[in-house]
Amino acid sequence: MTTSTHPHFDDRGTLQWFTSMADAKAAAAKDGKLIFIEFGREL
């Protein structure tokens, strides 16, 4: 499972960040949770 901290700010461990959609879906299904998707780019 690929998890990490947020690449641009310290969220103080609030969320578990995934770099793989498959890993995020598996974790969400296991825990009965929804997935929050953050999409953007660096300027």
Order of alpha helices (4+ residues) and beta strands (2+ residues): beta-beta-alpha
